[in-house]
């Protein structure tokens, strides 16, 4: 079971695709969001979630105050799950006690990550990249290269990989800040730098 941990949609249960995705555990998600809150990197941010799966990472950010989110997923079944989960979160946003009644902007895009990045025009402040562990280094290299022009100046990137996978190659414009390990999962914290 996957659920929103905190914020206006806290405890909301999310749907998960029946196959082809590996949802981030609550423990790892909580650690990621604790780190982001410590950096003040959620409230009002524009979020991009590549390889979105159920959309749990982006939707958690929305629940905690992000202004907008784009969820990118190539699997048709996962896209439908993301849309359903986004509607649930937006429904909660309309009933939240913020007083504004404004719903956050959430868009679900059914494309491969590389294809989306090659045509996107938006800039993002917070990016989650959580590809299936079997996604190879070459595809990940292309995604990271395509991501650089889409990053706002102080953008934060959280890349989740198997702790057994080799470290990604960072293209010009990205620098590794630190690596956090949680059992089988490694989270690479990356920031934009002037190339």
C-alpha positions in Angstrom: 0.0 0.0 0.0 1.3 3.5 -1.0 -0.1 6.6 0.8 0.6 10.3 1.1 2.6 10.7 4.3 2.0 14.4 5.2 0.4 17.6 4.2 -3.2 18.3 3.2 -3.6 14.9 1.6 -1.8 13.0 4.4 -2.9 9.4 4.8 -4.6 9.3 1.4 -4.1 5.9 -0.1 -2.8 5.9 -3.7 -3.4 3.4 -6.4 -0.3 1.6 -7.7 0.2 0.1 -11.2 -0.2 -3.7 -11.1 3.1 -4.3 -12.8 6.2 -2.6 -14.2 6.8 -0.1 -11.4 8.7 -0.3 -8.1 7.1 2.2 -5.7 9.4 4.1 -3.3 8.9 2.8 0.2 7.3 5.0 2.8 10.6 5.0 4.8 12.6 6.2 1.8 10.0 8.8 0.8 9.8 10.1 4.4 13.6 10.5 4.4 13.6 12.2 1.0 11.0 14.7 2.2 12.6 15.3 5.5 15.8 16.3 3.7 13.8 18.5 1.3 12.0 20.3 4.1 15.3 20.9 5.9 16.5 22.6 2.7 13.1 24.5 2.3 12.9 22.9 -1.1 9.2 22.1 -1.4 6.8 25.0 -0.6 5.8 26.8 -3.9 8.1 24.7 -6.0 7.6 23.5 -9.6 8.0 19.7 -9.5 9.0 17.3 -12.2 8.6 13.5 -11.6 10.3 11.4 -14.3 9.4 7.7 -14.4 6.5 8.7 -12.2 4.9 5.2 -11.7 2.1 6.0 -9.3 3.1 9.6 -9.0 3.6 9.2 -5.3 6.8 11.4 -5.1 5.3 14.4 -7.0 1.9 14.1 -5.2 3.6 14.0 -1.8 5.3 17.3 -2.8 2.0 18.8 -3.8 0.4 17.7 -0.5 3.3 19.4 1.3 2.9 22.7 -0.6 4.5 22.5 -4.0 2.8 24.8 -6.5 2.7 22.5 -9.5 3.8 19.1 -10.7 4.4 17.4 -14.0 4.3 13.6 -13.9 6.0 11.8 -16.8 5.5 8.1 -17.4 5.6 6.1 -20.6 3.5 3.1 -19.4 -0.2 3.5 -20.4 -1.4 1.7 -17.3 0.8 3.8 -15.0 -0.4 7.0 -16.8 -4.0 6.0 -15.9 -3.0 5.4 -12.3 -1.2 8.7 -12.1 -4.3 10.5 -13.4 -6.5 8.8 -10.9 -4.1 9.6 -8.0 -3.7 13.2 -9.2 -7.5 13.6 -9.2 -7.7 12.2 -5.6 -5.0 14.7 -4.4 -6.7 17.6 -6.2 -10.0 16.7 -4.6 -8.3 16.9 -1.2 -6.7 20.2 -2.1 -10.2 21.7 -2.8 -11.3 20.6 0.7 -8.1 21.6 2.5 -8.2 24.2 5.3 -5.9 26.6 3.4 -8.9 28.9 2.8 -7.9 29.6 -0.8 -9.7 26.7 -2.4 -7.1 26.9 -5.1 -6.2 23.5 -6.6 -2.5 22.8 -7.4 -1.6 22.4 -11.0 -0.9 18.7 -11.8 -0.3 17.4 -15.3 0.3 13.8 -16.3 2.3 13.3 -19.5 2.3 9.9 -21.3 5.8 9.9 -22.9 9.2 8.4 -22.3 11.4 10.7 -20.1 13.9 11.5 -22.9 11.1 12.4 -25.3 9.4 14.7 -22.8 12.7 16.5 -22.0 13.6 17.0 -25.6 10.3 18.9 -26.2 9.6 20.5 -22.8 9.9 24.3 -22.3 9.1 24.6 -18.6 11.7 25.0 -15.8 11.6 23.1 -12.6 12.8 23.7 -9.1 12.5 20.1 -7.8 13.0 17.0 -9.8 12.5 13.3 -8.9 14.0 10.7 -11.1 13.1 7.1 -10.0 13.6 4.8 -13.0 13.1 1.1 -12.8 16.3 -0.4 -11.6 16.7 -2.2 -15.0 17.0 1.1 -16.9 20.5 1.2 -18.1 23.2 3.8 -17.7 23.0 5.0 -21.3 19.3 6.0 -21.0 19.9 7.6 -17.7 22.8 9.6 -19.2 20.4 10.9 -21.9 17.8 11.8 -19.3 20.3 13.7 -17.1 21.7 15.6 -20.1 18.2 16.5 -21.3 17.3 17.6 -17.8 20.0 20.3 -17.4 18.3 23.0 -19.5 15.0 22.4 -17.7 16.4 23.2 -14.3 15.9 26.5 -12.5 19.0 28.1 -11.0 18.7 26.6 -7.5 17.0 23.4 -8.5 17.3 20.2 -6.4 17.3 16.8 -8.1 16.7 13.5 -6.2 17.7 10.4 -8.2 16.8 7.0 -6.8 18.7 3.9 -7.9 19.6 0.5 -6.6 22.4 0.7 -4.1 24.1 -2.0 -6.3 24.0 0.0 -9.5 27.0 2.0 -10.5 26.9 5.7 -9.7 25.5 7.8 -12.7 27.8 9.9 -14.8 27.0 13.5 -14.2 26.9 15.7 -17.3 28.1 19.3 -17.4 25.6 21.4 -15.5 24.9 18.9 -12.7 27.0 18.2 -9.6 26.6 15.5 -6.9 25.9 16.9 -3.5 25.7 13.7 -1.5 24.4 10.1 -1.6 22.0 8.7 1.0 21.6 4.9 1.3 18.6 3.1 2.7 19.2 -0.7 2.4 18.7 -1.6 -1.3 18.1 2.1 -2.3 20.5 4.9 -3.0 19.3 8.5 -3.3 21.7 10.8 -5.2 21.2 14.5 -4.3 22.2 16.6 -7.3 22.2 20.3 -7.9 22.5 22.5 -11.0 25.9 24.3 -11.5 27.1 26.6 -14.2 28.6 24.5 -16.9 
